[in-house]
Amino acid sequence: MANPRTAPLGLFRFALEWIAPYRLAVAGAALALLFTATVTLSIGQGLRLLIDKGLAAGEPALLNQSIMIFMVLVVALAIGTFARFYLVSWLGERVVADIRRRVFDHLLTLHPGFFDQNRSLEIQSRLTADTTLLQTVIGSSVSMALRNTLMMIGGIIWLFITNLKLTLIVMISVPLVVAPILIFGRRVRGLSRSSQDRLADVGSYVGEMLGQIKTVQAFNHEPVDRSRFAAVVEDAFGVARRRIIQRALLIVAVIVLVMGAVGVMLWVGGMDVIEGRISGGELAAFVFYAVIVGSAVGSISEVIGELQRAAGAAERIVELLRSRSEILPPATNLQRLPATVSGELALENVTFSYPARPDSPALNGVTLAVRPGESLALVGPSGAGKTTLFDLLLRFADPQQGRILLDGVDIRQLNPADLRRCFALVPQQPALFYGTIEDNVLYGRPDASAAEVEAAARTANADEFIQQLPQGYKTRIGDGGVGLSGGQKQRIAIARAVLADAPILLLDEATSALDAQSEHLVQQAMERLMQGRTTLVIAHRLATVMNADRIAVMDQGKVQAVGSHAEMLRDNALYARLAELQFNS
């Protein structure tokens, strides 16, 4: 994809790449643009006829004819402007919709580690604010730049045709106008990129605070957050102010130089009219074209400022599109799983460190085998590596050493989508989305029927409370499941996993924070869900541990021992201590 660093030329390349599929609309807009520019330039000749043939000659018939020609040109200009405005605006909206879809689709392919290293709200700003700016530029500013360029070129040609001496006076100002554009343009571009970054910071801060508003208010943190947000806003304002000053100086320089040249030209032309060397109509036409050229140059200099800002936005979007996922299907030797897998898992000497802590392995030489249909409880203190193991099984990241096998196949030789269809995840904090309860359950299998959704909810002990809601399964819930209790959220997450009907379950048990009644219902649902499936459970409750076929005790990224509850109590000191302290056993 084109790099917009050579703004504004790079921005044109960026825009052309996206508008290329819409050649008919582009051709129509170009024709309308050319037509309106031609009509506008023709008005100068109509003005010349009006003065020389109508007013100066004193003949009403010639005046009427000149007025009719003028009105026809005005109507043609209005029709052409409508076509140009509609087609260019349509292109802007269409292209930005395509950009947003492409960026969003690309973001969904990136590995979770990318979002750990980049603020999600800042990425969201690029997807919304930056693309909105591009829409304005592609749907308006680019058209204005092209239109004014045509007007400037056409106006200069007509200036030469109308009066050579006066044109040379105007041309003297051209190098004087180009110089400030080049000088200020580079400064504006750098400040435009900084301005977009600061605006993204503002949006990110707002999103973060509003998303955690209960914590903010619970700790009476509002004064501190007001102060911090004010600093972020003022920082953004300071960058914008410097950008505005540079643009304003650019516009002032252009206006003074261009209109100064027009003033000199009017004095020379007025003397020529007085001495009879040119007619009044010729001077009026020349002034008309000179004003068009001057206005076009001024508009182009102003549009360049918008193009500089858009170039910064395009650069930020290109950065997203150039980001590459670290988790990809293999380029060679791609293997496929059969439609039905047994669910056998094996970890062979797996070592993994997070990028931020390369010298502190989260998993260190882990070797573990899980038989098909077996339930294995993972037990250990916080930071032992239990959740990291889940992430590696789902291939959210790849180990630096060792390998993970599913039914004897190295998961790095599988397409990630083929791998993940074999797993159903129930996280400790259930991820619910804005929408209806039915929508959230269907997340497990979008093509499921309403009857299958209800059956899954019954298995998860969720149907009863859902039926009691005002709209039942059509009841809308807020972001993150606002309005539901912890036990209700967990049962919806379990219903989603039931509907997915995957052969392997990953359960990050979340019953420790529930009341006794909710815990009992969730525990029942989990037991039904585990039947006939390979299950790995991050265990926090003694009931789960005791019901598991085997227990793996983990500490500091290593598996200390594997066995039954009784064997671990007898042979493993860490497990015995955890059982005494954590499980009240």
N, C-alpha and C positions, 0 to 999 in steps of 0.2 A: 504494500500500500504506500502511496506517496507520503513523503515526509513533509509536513507543513512548515518546517523550519525556515525555508526560503520564502517566507511570507512577503507580499500576498500571493506571489506566483504559486507557491506550494499549496495555498488554499484553493486556488482555481483547479489545480490538478486533483486535489482531494475531492472537490465538488464534482468535477467532471467524471471521476470514477464512479460516483454514486448516481449521477443523472444519466449515465450512458444507456441504461436499459430503457429509458423513456425518450427515445429519439424523436418520436412524432411530436410529443409535447414540446421538446426543446426546439424542434424545427418551427413549430407554430409560434412559439414565443419569440424566436429569432426573427421570423418574418414580420410579426407584429411590431417588434422593436425597430426593425429597419424601416417599416412603413411609417411609424409615428415620428421617427427621426427625420425621414424625408419630408413628411407633411409639415413638421415644425420649421424646417429650414425653408420650405417653400413659402411660408407665411411672410418671410422677409421680402421676397419678390412681389407678393401681393401688396405689402405695405408700400413698396416702391411704386407700383402701378397706381395705387390709391392716391398717392401724393402728386406724382408727376402727371398722370393722365386724368385724374378726377378733380382734385382740388386746384392744382396749378392751372389746368386747362379751363376750368370753370364750366365744364359740360356735364349736366346732370346724367345723361345717358351713360357716359363713361364712368361716372361716379357709381351709378347703380350697378353697372357691370363689375366694377372692381369690388364693390361690397358683396355681390353675389359670389364671386370667386373666393373672397375671404371667408364667407359663411360656410361654403362647401368644404373648404380646408379645415375649418373648426369642427364641423360634424365628422369628417373623416378622421381627424385627430382624436375625437372622443371615442369613436368606434374602435380604432386601433389601440387606444390606451386601455379600454375595457378588456380587449383580448389579451394584451400584454400582461395586465395586472392579474387577470384570472389564471392564465397559464403559468406565470412565474410563481404566483402564490401557491398554486396547486403543486408545482414541482418542489417548492420548499417544504410543504407539509409532507408530501410523499417521501421525499428523500430522508427527512428526519425520522419519519416512522420506520423506514428501512434501517437507518443507523441504529435506532433504539432496539429494534428486534435483533439485529446482528450482534450488538454489544451484549444484550441480555442473554442471547443464546450462547455466546462465547463465555460469559461469566459462569454459566451453569456447567461448563466443561472443566473449569479450573479446579485444582485440588484444594481441599479445605485449608491447607497451610497457607495458600495465597491470601486468604481472608484473615488469617491470624497475623500476617505481616502487613496488611493494608487495612485501614479503617473502612468498614463497610459503608458507613454513612458518607465518607468522602467519595467512595465509588458511586454511591447513589447520586451524589451531586453531579458527578460527571455524566451520569445517564440522563439526568433531568435538566439541570441548569445549563450545562455546556451544550447539550443538543438543542435546547430552546434558543440559545444564542445562534447556533448554526442555522436553525430554521429561519430566524430573522434575516441573517445575512444571505443565505441561498435564495430565500423567497422575496428579498427586497434589495439588499445592498449590492449583490452581484449584478442584478438587473440594472440598478441605478448606475453602477460603475460602467457597465457596457453601454448603456444608453448615453451617458454623458461623454464617454469616449467617442462614440459615433457623432454626437452633436459637436464635440470639439473639433474632430477631424473635418466633418462637413462644413462647420462654420468657418474654419480656417481656409478651406478651399473657396468658399463663397467670398471671403474677405479678399483673397487674391484676385478673384474674378471682378469684384466690385470696384476696388481701388488699391493699386499696388503700393502707392506711397504711404497711405494710412496703415496698410497691413504691416509694412516694415516697422512702423512705430510700435504696433501692438506686439510684433514678434520679439522685439528687444526685451520684453518683460518675461518671455517664456523661460530662459535660463534662470532668471531671478526667482521664478515660481518653483521650478524643479528643485533648486538647491535646498530650500527649507523642507520640502517633502522628504528628500533623502536624509537630511540631518535629523529631523524630528521623528521620522517614521521608524528608525531603528530603536529610538528610545521608547516610543509608544508600544512597540511590539513586546519588549522585555517587561514593561510595566503591565501590559495587558495579561500576560501569562501569570505574573505575580498577583494581579487583581483576581483572576479566576481561582487561583489557589486559596487566596484569603476568603473569598466568598464560599468556597467549599468548606473551609474551616468553620465559618459561621453556621452553615447548615448542619455540619457534623455535630457541633457543640449543642445546638438546639435539639437535634434528634436524640442525642445521648441523655440530656437532662430530662426531656419530656418522657423518654422511655423509662427513666428511673425516678419519676416524680415522687413516688411514695418514700423512697429512701432519702431524697433531697429534703422533703418536708419533715420526715421523722427525726432527722438530725438537725433541724433548724439551720440548714446549710444555705438557705436562700441568699443571705447577704454576701457570702463568699462567691456563690455562683453568679450573682448579679455583677459583682466586681470583675470576675474572670471573663464573663461574656462581654462586658463593656470594653475590656482590653482587646478581646478578639475583634469586636465590631470596629473599634477605633483603629486597630491595625489595618483592617480591610479598607476603612475610610481613608487612611493616610496614603495607602498605595493608589486608591482610586483618585484621590486628590492630585497626586503627582502625575498620574496619567492624564487627567483632565487638563492640567496646566499645559502639558506638552501639546495636547491636541488643540487647545485654545490658541496657543502661540502659533501653531501651524496655520490655523484658519485665519488669524489676524494677519500674518505675513502674506498669505495668498491674497486676501482681500485688498490690502493696502497696495501691493504691487500691481495686481491686475487692474483695479479700478483707477489707480494712479495713471497707468498706461492709457486707459480709456479716456481719462480727463485730458491728457495731452493730445490724444487723437481727436477729441471733440474740438479742442481749440484750433488745431491745424485744419480740420475739416470745415469748421465754421468760417475760417478765413477764406478757404477755397470757395465756399458757397457765396460769400459776400462778393468775391472777385469774379464769380461766374465760371470758375473752372469745373465745378461739378454742380449737379442739381440737388434740390432739397430732398427729393425722393431717394437719390443715390446715397446721400449722407444718412438719411433715416434708416435705409436698409443696412448700411455699413454699421451704424450704431447697434441695430438689432442683432446683427451677427456677432459684433464685438461683445455685446452683453451675453449672448448665448455662449460664446467661447469662454468668457470670464466666469460665468455661472457654472459652466461645465467643469472648468479647472478647479474652482472652489469646491464644488460638490465632490469631485474625485478626491481632493485632498481630505475632505471630511469622511468620505466613504472609506478611505484607506485606514483611518482610525478604527472604524468598525471591522474592517477586514483584519487588522492587526489583532483585535480582541478575538475574532473568530478563529484566527490562526492558532492562538493560544489554546482555545477550546478544542480545535481539531487535533492539536498535538497531544492533549490529555486523553482524548478518545482513542487516538492511534496507539498510545501507550497501553491502554487496556486491551485493544485488539491484538497487540503484539505480545501480550503476556501469554506464556505457554504453560500448560499444565505439566506437572512432573509425573502425573499418573496417566499413562497412555497405553493403548493396546500395543503389543509388540509389533515391530516393523516386519519381522520374519518369524516363522514357526508359530503362528497364531493357532491356538487350540480351542476347540469348542466342547462344552459340556453337553452330555445327553439331556433330553427333556426332563428326565427324572434322575436325580442324584441321590446317593445313599446318605450323604452328610458326614462322611469320614474326614476328620481334620488332623493335620500333623504339623507341628512347628519344630524345625530342626535347627538348633543352635542360632536362634534369632537374636540379633543385637540391633537396637535402634536408639538413636539420640536425636533430640529435637535440635533444629538449627540454632536456636538461641542458647542451647547448652550442649555443645558438641562433646565436651569432656565429661559429661555426667549422663551415662546411658540410662534411659527409661526402662529398657529391657536389655538384659545382659546375658547372652548365651542361653536363652530359654529353649528347652526341648520338651515338647508335650504332645501327647497323642489322645485324640477323642474318638471313641468308636461310634459307628452309626447308631442313632437312637439313644445314645447315652446322655445323661445330664451330669455336667461338671460344674461344681461351685468354685469360684475364685475368691479366696479369702486372703486378707492381708491388710496392713495399715495403709493409711492414705499415702499416695506416692509410690506404692509398691509396683505399679505398672499395669494394673488391671484394665483400666480404661484404654490405655495405649494399646494393649493387646487387642481389644475390640476394634480400634481404629485400623490396625494392621490387617486384621481379618477382612474388614470391609475395603481394604486397600485405599484408605484415605491418605496413606503414606506407605513407602516401601522401606523395609529394613536395610541397614547398611551391610549387614552380614546375615547369612543363613537364608532359609527359605520357608515358605508356608505352602502346604499342599492341601488341596481339596479333592477328595476321591483320587488321590495319587497324582494330581496335576498341579504343577507350580502355578500359583495364582497370577504371577507376573506374565505367564504365557496366555492369559485369558483376557478377553475384552472386559473392562470393568463392569459394564452393564450385564454381561453374561454371568459374572461372578456374583454381583449384588442381588440378582434375582433369587439366589439360593438362600438369602438371609432375610430375617425379619427382626428389626431392632425395636426394643422397648426401652427408651432411655430413662435415666433417673428423673430428669425434668422433662415430662412429655412435651413434645413440640406440636402445639396446636396452632392453626392458622385462622385468620379472619374469614368468616363464612359460616355455613351451617354445620351442624353436627354431622349430617350425612356427608357433606363435602370432606370433612376431616377423616371419617372412617373410610371413604372411598379413596383416600390417598394411598391405601394399601393395594388397591386394584381398581383403577378408574372405570373399567368396563363392567364392574359387578352390578347386578340388579338390586332393586330396593329390597327384595326378599332376602338376598344374600347379605345385604348390609344389616338387616334386622337379625338374621341368624347369627352373624358374627357378634353383634351387640349382646345377644342373649348369652352366648358362650362367655363373653367378658363380664357378665353380671351388670351390664350397662342399660339393657332395654327398659328395665322398670323405671329408673329415674328419668330416662329420655322421654318415655311415654307421658310422664307427669308434667313435662315442660309445656308451655303454652302452644307452641307449634310442633311439638314432638321432634322428629328428626330434621325438620326444616327450621328449627330454632337457630337463630344467628348468635354466634359467640364473638367476643371481642378478640383483639390481638393477644396471642398467647393463651387463649381460653379464659379470658376475663369473664367472670360471672359464674364459673364452675369451681367446685371444691377440688382439693388435691386428689382425693380418691376418685372423683368423677373424671377428671382429666386422665388419670392413670388408666381407668377402665376403657375410655375412648381409645387411648393409645394401644391397649391390648386388643380391642376390637379391630383396629387397623391391622395389627399383626396377624390376627386370626384370618382376616379377609385376604391378606397376602398369601397365606397358605404356603410359606416357604419351608424347606426341609430342615433349616438350621435356625435356631432362635438365639438371639443375644439379648439377655435380660439384665439390665442394670437396675436391680430391684430398688424400688422407691417406697417401700412400706414403712420405713423407719420414722417418717415424718407424719404418718397418718394416725387418725384415731383408731381405736380397737375395732369398731364396726367396719370402717372403710378398709382397714388392713385385712380383715377376715374376708371381705368380698373380693378384694384384689388378689389375695392369696389363692382363693378358690379359682378365680379366673386364670391365674398363671398356671396352676396345676393342670387345668383342662387344656390350656394352650400347649403345654410341654408334652402332652401324651403323643408318643410315636415320633417325636422329633429329636434331633440332636440339639442339646441345649447347653449353652454356657451362661452361667449366672454370676454376676458380681453380687456376692451375698452380704447382706447386712443383718439378717434375721436368722436365728437358730433354726426355725422351722424349715426354711429353705435349705440350709446346710444339711440338716438331718435327712431330708427327703432326697437329696442328690445321690446319684450312684457313686460318685467319687468327689473328693475335695482336693483342690490344689492350693497349697499355702504359698503365698508370694511375699517377698520382702526385698526391697532395694533392687527391683528389676530382675530378680531371680526366682525360680521355682524351688522352694526348700524341700517340699515333700508332697506326695500324692497318695491318697488312700481314703478309707472310710472315716466317718466321724469318730468312731471308737478308736481306730488306729491312730488318728491324728491326736486325739486327747492323750493317748498313751505314749506316743513316740515323738511328738513335736511340741517343744516348749512354747514356741511363739503361738501356735494354735491354742494350746491349753490356756495361755494368758489371755488371748483374745476372747476365748470362750468364757472365761471368768469375768473379764471386764466388760466386753462389748455385748456378749450374748446373755449375760446374767446366768451362766450355767455353773 
